Structures are given as structure tokens and as C-alpha cells.
Amino acid sequence: MRDSPNKAPLTSIYNSALFLFKVHSWVESTANTSVSIPYISNETIVKSDDS
């Protein structure tokens, strides 16, 4: 019975770390796609200004 109080926080820490990692990777992939779109449009704007 003494082990359960120690195991519970470890499990919740592991679960929250796993959740944070999933959220981070999802945010990163979403940010990559949304960031690349304005970057491409900025590139075309710069190129059109050049010519």
C-alpha cells in the first residue's frame, strides 16, 4: 500500500509529459504548415517587387 502514493504521481507525471510531447509535436507540425504559407507568399511578393 505504501507504493501506491509514490507510483501515482510518477504515472501522472509520465502521462502529462507524454501529453505535452504530443501537443508540442502537433503545434510544431501545425505551425510549420501555417508558417510556410506566409513565407511563400512573402517570397513571391519580394520577387514581384524586384522585377
N, CA, C and O atoms as a GROMACS GRO file, in nm:
protein
  204
    1MET      N    1   0.083  -0.122   0.000
    1MET     CA    2   0.000   0.000   0.000
    1MET      C    3   0.086   0.126   0.000
    1MET      O    4   0.046   0.231  -0.050
    2ARG      N    5   0.206   0.114   0.057
    2ARG     CA    6   0.292   0.233   0.062
    2ARG      C    7   0.342   0.273  -0.077
    2ARG      O    8   0.375   0.390  -0.101
    3ASP      N    9   0.348   0.176  -0.166
    3ASP     CA   10   0.399   0.205  -0.301
    3ASP      C   11   0.302   0.290  -0.383
    3ASP      O   12   0.345   0.373  -0.463
    4SER      N   13   0.171   0.269  -0.364
    4SER     CA   14   0.073   0.336  -0.449
    4SER      C   15   0.081   0.490  -0.446
    4SER      O   16   0.068   0.552  -0.551
    5PRO      N   17   0.103   0.555  -0.329
    5PRO     CA   18   0.116   0.701  -0.333
    5PRO      C   19   0.237   0.747  -0.416
    5PRO      O   20   0.234   0.852  -0.479
    6ASN      N   21   0.343   0.668  -0.415
    6ASN     CA   22   0.462   0.704  -0.492
    6ASN      C   23   0.443   0.678  -0.641
    6ASN      O   24   0.491   0.753  -0.725
    7LYS      N   25   0.372   0.570  -0.672
    7LYS     CA   26   0.352   0.534  -0.812
    7LYS      C   27   0.254   0.628  -0.882
    7LYS      O   28   0.271   0.658  -1.000
    8ALA      N   29   0.154   0.674  -0.810
    8ALA     CA   30   0.051   0.759  -0.872
    8ALA      C   31   0.110   0.889  -0.930
    8ALA      O   32   0.083   0.921  -1.045
    9PRO      N   33   0.190   0.965  -0.853
    9PRO     CA   34   0.248   1.088  -0.911
    9PRO      C   35   0.339   1.059  -1.030
    9PRO      O   36   0.340   1.134  -1.127
   10LEU      N   37   0.416   0.949  -1.021
   10LEU     CA   38   0.504   0.914  -1.132
   10LEU      C   39   0.424   0.888  -1.259
   10LEU      O   40   0.463   0.931  -1.368
   11THR      N   41   0.313   0.818  -1.245
   11THR     CA   42   0.230   0.788  -1.361
   11THR      C   43   0.169   0.915  -1.418
   11THR      O   44   0.163   0.932  -1.540
   12SER      N   45   0.123   1.004  -1.331
   12SER     CA   46   0.061   1.128  -1.379
   12SER      C   47   0.166   1.219  -1.443
   12SER      O   48   0.137   1.287  -1.542
   13ILE      N   49   0.287   1.219  -1.388
   13ILE     CA   50   0.396   1.296  -1.446
   13ILE      C   51   0.430   1.242  -1.585
   13ILE      O   52   0.449   1.318  -1.680
   14TYR      N   53   0.436   1.110  -1.595
   14TYR     CA   54   0.465   1.046  -1.724
   14TYR      C   55   0.353   1.076  -1.824
   14TYR      O   56   0.380   1.107  -1.940
   15ASN      N   57   0.228   1.066  -1.778
   15ASN     CA   58   0.114   1.091  -1.867
   15ASN      C   59   0.112   1.237  -1.913
   15ASN      O   60   0.087   1.264  -2.031
   16SER      N   61   0.138   1.330  -1.822
   16SER     CA   62   0.137   1.471  -1.860
   16SER      C   63   0.254   1.504  -1.951
   16SER      O   64   0.241   1.586  -2.042
   17ALA      N   65   0.369   1.440  -1.928
   17ALA     CA   66   0.484   1.461  -2.015
   17ALA      C   67   0.455   1.408  -2.155
   17ALA      O   68   0.489   1.472  -2.255
   18LEU      N   69   0.392   1.292  -2.162
   18LEU     CA   70   0.355   1.234  -2.291
   18LEU      C   71   0.253   1.323  -2.362
   18LEU      O   72   0.262   1.344  -2.483
   19PHE      N   73   0.157   1.375  -2.285
   19PHE     CA   74   0.056   1.464  -2.342
   19PHE      C   75   0.120   1.592  -2.393
   19PHE      O   76   0.088   1.639  -2.503
   20LEU      N   77   0.210   1.650  -2.314
   20LEU     CA   78   0.279   1.772  -2.356
   20LEU      C   79   0.361   1.749  -2.481
   20LEU      O   80   0.366   1.834  -2.570
   21PHE      N   81   0.426   1.632  -2.489
   21PHE     CA   82   0.505   1.599  -2.607
   21PHE      C   83   0.416   1.589  -2.730
   21PHE      O   84   0.452   1.637  -2.838
   22LYS      N   85   0.299   1.525  -2.714
   22LYS     CA   86   0.205   1.513  -2.826
   22LYS      C   87   0.156   1.650  -2.870
   22LYS      O   88   0.150   1.680  -2.989
   23VAL      N   89   0.121   1.734  -2.772
   23VAL     CA   90   0.074   1.868  -2.802
   23VAL      C   91   0.183   1.948  -2.872
   23VAL      O   92   0.157   2.019  -2.970
   24HIS      N   93   0.306   1.937  -2.822
   24HIS     CA   94   0.418   2.010  -2.879
   24HIS      C   95   0.442   1.970  -3.024
   24HIS      O   96   0.460   2.056  -3.110
   25SER      N   97   0.441   1.840  -3.051
   25SER     CA   98   0.464   1.793  -3.188
   25SER      C   99   0.349   1.835  -3.279
   25SER      O  100   0.371   1.867  -3.396
   26TRP      N  101   0.226   1.835  -3.225
   26TRP     CA  102   0.111   1.877  -3.306
   26TRP      C  103   0.121   2.026  -3.336
   26TRP      O  104   0.100   2.069  -3.450
   27VAL      N  105   0.154   2.105  -3.234
   27VAL     CA  106   0.168   2.250  -3.252
   27VAL      C  107   0.279   2.279  -3.353
   27VAL      O  108   0.267   2.368  -3.437
   28GLU      N  109   0.390   2.203  -3.342
   28GLU     CA  110   0.503   2.225  -3.432
   28GLU      C  111   0.465   2.195  -3.576
   28GLU      O  112   0.499   2.272  -3.667
   29SER      N  113   0.395   2.085  -3.598
   29SER     CA  114   0.355   2.049  -3.734
   29SER      C  115   0.253   2.148  -3.789
   29SER      O  116   0.257   2.183  -3.907
   30THR      N  117   0.162   2.195  -3.703
   30THR     CA  118   0.064   2.294  -3.746
   30THR      C  119   0.132   2.427  -3.775
   30THR      O  120   0.100   2.495  -3.873
   31ALA      N  121   0.226   2.465  -3.689
   31ALA     CA  122   0.298   2.590  -3.708
   31ALA      C  123   0.382   2.586  -3.835
   31ALA      O  124   0.391   2.685  -3.907
   32ASN      N  125   0.442   2.471  -3.863
   32ASN     CA  126   0.524   2.458  -3.983
   32ASN      C  127   0.441   2.480  -4.108
   32ASN      O  128   0.485   2.550  -4.199
   33THR      N  129   0.322   2.423  -4.116
   33THR     CA  130   0.239   2.438  -4.234
   33THR      C  131   0.185   2.580  -4.244
   33THR      O  132   0.181   2.636  -4.354
   34SER      N  133   0.144   2.640  -4.132
   34SER     CA  134   0.087   2.774  -4.137
   34SER      C  135   0.195   2.880  -4.158
   34SER      O  136   0.168   2.985  -4.215
   35VAL      N  137   0.316   2.852  -4.112
   35VAL     CA  138   0.426   2.947  -4.129
   35VAL      C  139   0.478   2.944  -4.272
   35VAL      O  140   0.517   3.048  -4.326
   36SER      N  141   0.478   2.826  -4.334
   36SER     CA  142   0.533   2.813  -4.469
   36SER      C  143   0.446   2.887  -4.570
   36SER      O  144   0.498   2.934  -4.672
   37ILE      N  145   0.317   2.900  -4.545
   37ILE     CA  146   0.227   2.967  -4.640
   37ILE      C  147   0.259   3.117  -4.650
   37ILE      O  148   0.279   3.166  -4.761
   38PRO      N  149   0.265   3.192  -4.538
   38PRO     CA  150   0.303   3.334  -4.549
   38PRO      C  151   0.445   3.352  -4.602
   38PRO      O  152   0.473   3.449  -4.671
   39TYR      N  153   0.534   3.257  -4.570
   39TYR     CA  154   0.672   3.267  -4.617
   39TYR      C  155   0.677   3.258  -4.768
   39TYR      O  156   0.748   3.335  -4.833
   40ILE      N  157   0.601   3.166  -4.825
   40ILE     CA  158   0.596   3.151  -4.971
   40ILE      C  159   0.536   3.277  -5.034
   40ILE      O  160   0.588   3.325  -5.135
   41SER      N  161   0.429   3.330  -4.977
   41SER     CA  162   0.366   3.449  -5.034
   41SER      C  163   0.459   3.570  -5.021
   41SER      O  164   0.462   3.655  -5.110
   42ASN      N  165   0.535   3.577  -4.912
   42ASN     CA  166   0.633   3.685  -4.897
   42ASN      C  167   0.742   3.674  -5.002
   42ASN      O  168   0.787   3.776  -5.056
   43GLU      N  169   0.784   3.552  -5.032
   43GLU     CA  170   0.886   3.530  -5.134
   43GLU      C  171   0.836   3.579  -5.270
   43GLU      O  172   0.911   3.645  -5.342
   44THR      N  173   0.714   3.549  -5.305
   44THR     CA  174   0.659   3.590  -5.435
   44THR      C  175   0.642   3.741  -5.439
   44THR      O  176   0.663   3.803  -5.543
   45ILE      N  177   0.603   3.800  -5.326
   45ILE     CA  178   0.589   3.947  -5.320
   45ILE      C  179   0.725   4.012  -5.344
   45ILE      O  180   0.736   4.109  -5.418
   46VAL      N  181   0.829   3.957  -5.279
   46VAL     CA  182   0.964   4.012  -5.295
   46VAL      C  183   1.010   3.999  -5.440
   46VAL      O  184   1.069   4.091  -5.496
   47LYS      N  185   0.982   3.883  -5.501
   47LYS     CA  186   1.024   3.860  -5.638
   47LYS      C  187   0.950   3.953  -5.734
   47LYS      O  188   1.010   4.004  -5.829
   48SER      N  189   0.822   3.976  -5.712
   48SER     CA  190   0.745   4.063  -5.800
   48SER      C  191   0.790   4.209  -5.783
   48SER      O  192   0.789   4.286  -5.879
   49ASP      N  193   0.829   4.247  -5.661
   49ASP     CA  194   0.881   4.381  -5.638
   49ASP      C  195   1.014   4.401  -5.709
   49ASP      O  196   1.043   4.510  -5.758
   50ASP      N  197   1.094   4.295  -5.715
   50ASP     CA  198   1.224   4.302  -5.780
   50ASP      C  199   1.211   4.332  -5.928
   50ASP      O  200   1.283   4.416  -5.982
   51SER      N  201   1.120   4.264  -5.994
   51SER     CA  202   1.102   4.281  -6.138
   51SER      C  203   1.010   4.399  -6.166
   51SER      O  204   0.982   4.430  -6.282
   0.00000   0.00000   0.00000
